[in-house]
Amino acid sequence: MKYYIIAGEASGDLHASNLMKALKEADKNADFRFWGGELMNSVGGTLVKHYKDLAFMGFAEVLMNIRTILGNINFCKKDIAQYNPDVIVFIDYPGFNMRIAKWARKQGFRTHYYISPQLWAWKENRIKAIKRDIDHMYVILPFEKDFYEKKHHYPVDFVGHPLIDAIAQLPVVDELEFRKKYQLDPKKPIIALLPGSRKQEIRKMLSVMLEMPHHFPNYQFVIAGAPGQEREFYTPFLKDSNINLIQNKTYHLLSVATAALVTSGTATLETALFKVPEIVCYKGNWISYQIARRIITLKYISLVNLVMDKEVVTELIQGDLNRKRLKTELEKLLTSEKREQIFLDYHELEKELGGQGASKKTAELIVKRCKNHE
């Protein structure tokens, strides 16, 4: 069968590439045409557009590039029509994918969505479009099944979280070699700093995170450099001799870290799956934060706490993210009692997320439904 897959971000590229491998197992005649990145390209098929050409973040940037965005949408529709796939698989990236899905459904294409837009956090009114335009939805967070089925009467499949598969596939990191390669102290435990991926976000988070090293001289602090940022951007933050930067090796860093300070986002879940005790940090523009508070009514901001429906990891948000609170919470995180409880909760978290096999389950469902014309 012919599969047209649209992933518009780095995380989508990762999860889509694993889905493609599973589709090849389930369908020996699988043929792919896709929007994505290097990981999808390595599986095989035709890369139409790279996700790096689609990355427009924020209201102003979207406005400035509106002609390009509209051009991409029109090009995508024509490309799908010419390829005439048996099914279109959308991977997250809702702003773009929902527009294509609306058109595709009218044209009679099968529409399957893997990794749901976060309607439960905001833009819940998108549920009308999901019901109208998506044949099958595959969700990766356990509470999303209740959200769709109990609240909105729309059947979905909970397939588990693909990060568990992605992490399980990683080779074991030799900690001694890792420390030697990146000139880290061979003895001091590592505290990983994950300040986010966007410049504005990184500046805000690092300014507070980097107040910690002189309070914890027996530890070394290592910044996980974001894939899209040059090393020069981080240079002003590296004045302290106890600060190191390692780029594009976040998973390797987490595998050897004792604790982590993490900006809210998918990284909070990644850190938990590596079994690293963490503090979740978030500080944004005051006006944006006040608006977000009124739009988003969730009890927690980290996926770890949302999935477990309790405070497993401490969240320091806005005014609470200050030197005094961060120091106090980090001291707690490094004590045995707090750490032991977090490890127990992390074990339960992984069970809640459904264990391994998200890509395989999703691929088998897609192939079965297409063959049965569902």
C-alpha positions as CSV (number, residue, x, y, z in Angstrom):
1,M,0.0,0.0,0.0
2,K,1.0,3.6,-0.4
3,Y,1.4,5.8,2.7
4,Y,1.6,9.6,2.7
5,I,3.0,10.7,6.1
6,I,3.2,14.3,7.4
7,A,5.5,15.1,10.3
8,G,6.4,18.8,10.9
9,E,8.9,18.6,13.8
10,A,12.0,16.8,15.0
11,S,10.0,14.7,17.5
12,G,7.5,13.8,14.7
13,D,10.4,12.7,12.5
14,L,11.6,10.3,15.3
15,H,8.2,8.8,16.0
16,A,7.2,8.6,12.3
17,S,10.5,6.8,11.4
18,N,9.7,4.1,14.0
19,L,6.2,3.9,12.7
20,M,7.5,3.5,9.1
21,K,9.8,0.6,10.2
22,A,6.8,-1.1,11.8
23,L,4.6,-0.5,8.7
24,K,7.2,-2.2,6.6
25,E,7.0,-5.2,8.9
26,A,3.2,-5.3,8.7
27,D,3.0,-4.5,5.0
28,K,5.8,-5.9,2.8
29,N,4.7,-3.7,-0.1
30,A,4.7,-0.4,1.9
31,D,5.6,2.6,-0.2
32,F,6.2,5.9,1.5
33,R,6.1,9.5,0.5
34,F,6.5,12.0,3.4
35,W,7.2,15.3,5.0
36,G,9.7,14.8,7.7
37,G,13.5,14.6,8.3
38,E,16.6,12.5,8.2
39,L,15.3,9.7,10.4
40,M,12.3,9.1,8.1
41,N,14.5,9.4,5.1
42,S,16.8,6.7,6.4
43,V,13.9,4.2,6.5
44,G,13.2,4.8,2.8
45,G,10.7,6.4,0.5
46,T,10.5,9.9,-0.9
47,L,11.1,13.0,1.3
48,V,9.0,15.8,-0.1
49,K,9.8,18.6,2.4
50,H,12.1,18.8,5.4
51,Y,10.5,19.8,8.7
52,K,13.2,22.5,9.1
53,D,11.5,24.4,6.2
54,L,8.2,24.3,8.1
55,A,9.3,25.7,11.5
56,F,7.4,29.0,12.1
57,M,6.9,29.6,15.8
58,G,4.9,32.4,17.3
59,F,2.2,34.7,16.1
60,A,4.5,37.3,14.5
61,E,6.7,34.7,12.7
62,V,3.6,33.0,11.3
63,L,2.2,36.3,10.0
64,M,5.5,37.2,8.4
65,N,5.7,33.9,6.6
66,I,2.0,33.4,5.8
67,R,2.6,33.2,2.0
68,T,5.1,30.5,2.5
69,I,2.8,28.6,4.8
70,L,-0.2,28.8,2.4
71,G,2.1,27.8,-0.4
72,N,3.2,24.7,1.5
73,I,-0.5,23.8,2.2
74,N,-1.4,24.1,-1.5
75,F,1.7,22.2,-2.6
76,C,0.9,19.4,-0.1
77,K,-2.6,19.0,-1.5
78,K,-1.4,18.8,-5.1
79,D,1.3,16.3,-4.1
80,I,-1.1,14.0,-2.3
81,A,-3.6,14.1,-5.2
82,Q,-0.8,13.2,-7.6
83,Y,0.6,10.4,-5.4
84,N,-3.0,9.1,-4.6
85,P,-2.1,7.2,-1.4
86,D,-4.1,4.4,0.2
87,V,-3.9,6.3,3.5
88,I,-2.6,9.6,4.9
89,V,-1.0,9.4,8.3
90,F,-0.8,12.7,10.2
91,I,1.9,12.9,13.0
92,D,1.0,15.6,15.6
93,Y,1.7,19.1,14.0
94,P,-2.0,20.1,14.2
95,G,-1.9,23.7,12.7
96,F,-0.8,22.3,9.3
97,N,-2.2,18.7,9.5
98,M,-5.8,19.6,10.4
99,R,-6.0,21.9,7.3
100,I,-4.8,19.1,5.1
101,A,-7.1,16.6,6.8
102,K,-10.2,18.8,6.1
103,W,-9.3,18.8,2.4
104,A,-8.3,15.1,2.3
105,R,-11.5,13.9,3.8
106,K,-13.5,15.8,1.1
107,Q,-11.4,14.1,-1.6
108,G,-12.2,10.7,-0.2
109,F,-8.7,9.8,1.2
110,R,-8.4,7.7,4.4
111,T,-7.2,9.9,7.3
112,H,-5.3,8.4,10.3
113,Y,-3.8,10.5,13.0
114,Y,-0.9,9.3,15.2
115,I,-0.1,11.4,18.3
116,S,-3.1,13.5,19.0
117,P,-3.0,17.3,19.1
118,Q,-3.2,18.4,22.8
119,L,-6.9,19.4,22.7
120,W,-7.1,18.6,26.4
121,A,-4.7,21.5,27.1
122,W,-6.2,24.1,24.8
123,K,-8.2,24.6,21.6
124,E,-10.7,21.9,22.7
125,N,-13.1,23.2,20.0
126,R,-10.8,21.4,17.5
127,I,-12.7,18.2,18.5
128,K,-15.4,19.1,15.9
129,A,-12.8,19.1,13.1
130,I,-11.3,15.8,14.5
131,K,-14.7,14.1,14.4
132,R,-15.4,15.4,10.9
133,D,-12.1,14.8,9.2
134,I,-10.2,12.0,11.0
135,D,-11.2,8.3,10.4
136,H,-9.0,6.9,13.2
137,M,-7.0,8.5,16.0
138,Y,-4.1,6.8,17.8
139,V,-3.4,8.4,21.2
140,I,-0.2,8.0,23.3
141,L,-1.3,9.3,26.7
142,P,-3.7,7.2,28.8
143,F,-5.9,10.1,29.9
144,E,-6.4,11.1,26.2
145,K,-8.6,8.0,25.7
146,D,-11.0,9.1,28.4
147,F,-10.9,12.7,27.1
148,Y,-12.0,11.6,23.6
149,E,-14.3,8.7,24.5
150,K,-16.0,9.8,27.7
151,K,-16.1,13.5,27.2
152,H,-16.5,13.8,23.5
153,H,-17.9,10.3,22.5
154,Y,-15.3,9.8,19.8
155,P,-13.6,6.4,19.8
156,V,-9.8,6.3,19.8
157,D,-7.0,3.7,20.2
158,F,-4.5,4.1,23.1
159,V,-1.3,2.6,21.7
160,G,1.2,3.6,24.4
161,H,4.0,6.2,24.2
162,P,6.5,5.9,21.4
163,L,9.3,7.5,23.6
164,I,9.5,4.2,25.5
165,D,10.4,2.4,22.2
166,A,12.8,5.2,21.1
167,I,14.7,5.0,24.4
168,A,14.7,1.2,24.5
169,Q,16.5,1.2,21.1
170,L,19.4,3.3,22.3
171,P,22.8,1.7,22.8
172,V,24.1,1.6,26.4
173,V,26.3,4.6,27.1
174,D,29.7,3.9,28.7
175,E,29.8,6.6,31.4
176,L,33.6,6.7,31.7
177,E,34.0,7.1,28.0
178,F,31.3,9.8,27.9
179,R,32.9,11.8,30.7
180,K,36.3,11.5,29.0
181,K,35.0,12.5,25.6
182,Y,33.3,15.7,26.9
183,Q,36.0,16.5,29.4
184,L,33.8,16.1,32.4
185,D,35.0,15.6,35.9
186,P,35.4,11.8,36.3
187,K,34.0,11.7,39.8
188,K,31.5,14.5,40.4
189,P,27.8,13.5,39.9
190,I,26.1,15.3,37.0
191,I,23.1,17.6,37.2
192,A,21.7,18.0,33.7
193,L,20.2,21.4,32.7
194,L,17.5,21.2,29.9
195,P,16.5,24.8,29.4
196,G,14.4,24.3,26.3
197,S,14.9,24.8,22.5
198,R,14.0,28.4,21.7
199,K,16.3,31.3,22.4
200,Q,13.9,33.4,24.5
201,E,13.0,30.3,26.6
202,I,16.6,29.3,27.1
203,R,17.7,32.7,28.3
204,K,14.9,32.9,30.9
205,M,15.4,29.4,32.2
206,L,19.2,29.3,32.2
207,S,19.4,32.6,34.1
208,V,17.8,30.9,37.1
209,M,19.3,27.4,36.6
210,L,22.8,28.8,36.6
211,E,22.4,30.3,40.0
212,M,22.7,26.8,41.4
213,P,26.3,25.6,40.7
214,H,28.0,27.6,43.4
215,H,25.5,26.2,45.9
216,F,26.4,22.6,44.9
217,P,30.2,22.5,44.5
218,N,30.3,18.7,44.8
219,Y,28.3,18.3,41.6
220,Q,29.0,19.4,38.0
221,F,26.3,21.0,35.9
222,V,26.0,20.2,32.2
223,I,23.7,22.1,29.7
224,A,22.0,20.0,27.1
225,G,22.4,22.1,23.9
226,A,19.2,22.3,21.7
227,P,19.6,20.8,18.2
228,G,18.6,24.1,16.5
229,Q,21.0,26.4,18.5
230,E,24.7,27.1,17.7
231,R,27.3,26.7,20.4
232,E,28.1,30.5,20.2
233,F,24.6,31.2,21.6
234,Y,25.5,29.4,24.8
235,T,29.0,31.0,25.2
236,P,27.9,33.8,27.6
237,F,26.5,31.1,30.0
238,L,29.7,29.1,30.2
239,K,31.8,31.6,32.3
240,D,31.6,29.4,35.4
241,S,34.2,26.6,35.4
242,N,31.6,24.2,36.8
243,I,29.4,24.6,33.7
244,N,29.7,22.4,30.6
245,L,27.8,22.3,27.4
246,I,27.1,19.2,25.3
247,Q,25.1,19.6,22.1
248,N,22.8,17.1,20.4
249,K,23.4,14.4,23.0
250,T,20.5,15.0,25.5
251,Y,19.6,11.3,25.8
252,H,23.2,10.3,26.4
253,L,23.5,13.1,29.0
254,L,20.3,11.9,30.8
255,S,21.5,8.3,30.9
256,V,24.5,9.4,33.1
257,A,22.8,12.2,35.1
258,T,22.0,12.1,38.8
259,A,19.3,14.8,38.7
260,A,18.0,17.4,36.2
261,L,16.4,20.8,36.0
262,V,14.0,20.7,33.0
263,T,11.9,23.3,31.2
264,S,8.3,22.2,30.8
265,G,7.5,20.2,27.7
266,T,8.2,16.7,26.3
267,A,11.6,16.8,28.0
268,T,9.9,16.3,31.4
269,L,8.6,12.9,30.2
270,E,11.9,12.0,28.5
271,T,13.8,12.7,31.7
272,A,11.4,10.6,33.8
273,L,11.7,7.6,31.3
274,F,15.5,7.8,31.8
275,K,14.7,7.5,35.6
276,V,16.4,10.9,36.4
277,P,14.8,12.8,39.4
278,E,13.9,16.2,38.1
279,I,12.5,19.7,38.9
280,V,10.2,21.1,36.2
281,C,10.8,24.8,35.5
282,Y,8.8,27.4,33.6
283,K,8.9,31.1,33.4
284,G,7.4,33.1,30.5
285,N,6.5,36.6,29.5
286,W,4.1,38.0,32.2
287,I,1.3,38.9,29.8
288,S,1.6,35.6,27.9
289,Y,1.5,33.7,31.2
290,Q,-1.6,35.5,32.4
291,I,-3.4,34.8,29.2
292,A,-2.3,31.1,29.3
293,R,-3.5,30.8,32.9
294,R,-7.0,31.8,31.7
295,I,-7.0,29.5,28.6
296,I,-5.4,26.4,30.1
297,T,-7.1,25.0,33.2
298,L,-4.9,21.9,33.8
299,K,-3.8,21.0,37.4
300,Y,-0.2,20.5,36.3
301,I,2.1,21.6,33.4
302,S,4.4,18.5,33.2
303,L,3.3,15.4,31.4
304,V,4.7,13.3,34.3
305,N,2.3,14.8,36.8
306,L,-0.6,14.9,34.3
307,V,-0.3,11.2,33.5
308,M,0.0,10.2,37.2
309,D,-2.6,12.7,38.2
310,K,-0.5,13.7,41.2
311,E,2.6,15.7,41.9
312,V,5.4,13.2,41.3
313,V,7.9,15.9,40.3
314,T,8.0,19.5,41.7
315,E,6.9,22.2,39.3
316,L,8.3,25.7,39.8
317,I,6.2,28.1,37.6
318,Q,6.7,31.8,37.0
319,G,7.3,33.5,40.4
320,D,8.0,30.2,42.1
321,L,11.0,29.7,39.8
322,N,13.5,31.7,41.8
323,R,17.0,31.0,43.3
324,K,15.7,30.3,46.9
325,R,13.0,27.8,45.9
326,L,15.1,26.1,43.3
327,K,18.0,25.6,45.7
328,T,15.6,24.2,48.4
329,E,13.9,21.8,45.9
330,L,17.3,20.7,44.4
331,E,18.6,19.9,47.9
332,K,15.5,17.7,48.5
333,L,15.9,16.0,45.1
334,L,19.4,14.9,46.1
335,T,18.4,13.2,49.4
336,S,17.7,9.5,49.4
337,E,14.1,9.7,50.7
338,K,12.8,12.0,48.0
339,R,14.7,10.1,45.3
340,E,13.4,6.7,46.3
341,Q,9.8,7.9,46.1
342,I,10.4,9.5,42.7
343,F,11.9,6.2,41.4
344,L,8.8,4.3,42.6
345,D,6.5,6.7,40.9
346,Y,8.6,6.6,37.7
347,H,8.1,2.8,37.6
348,E,4.3,3.3,37.9
349,L,4.5,6.0,35.2
350,E,6.0,3.7,32.7
351,K,3.3,1.1,33.3
352,E,0.6,3.8,32.9
353,L,2.2,4.7,29.5
354,G,1.5,1.2,28.2
355,G,5.1,-0.2,28.0
356,Q,6.8,-0.9,24.7
357,G,5.2,-1.4,21.3
358,A,3.4,1.8,20.3
359,S,4.8,1.9,16.8
360,K,4.0,-1.8,16.2
361,K,0.4,-1.5,17.6
362,T,-0.3,1.6,15.5
363,A,1.2,0.1,12.3
364,E,-0.8,-3.1,12.6
365,L,-4.1,-1.2,13.2
366,I,-3.5,1.1,10.2
367,V,-2.7,-1.9,7.9
368,K,-5.6,-3.9,9.1
369,R,-8.1,-1.1,8.8
370,C,-7.0,-0.1,5.3
371,K,-7.2,-3.7,4.1
372,N,-10.6,-4.0,5.6
373,H,-11.6,-0.7,4.1
374,E,-12.5,0.8,7.5
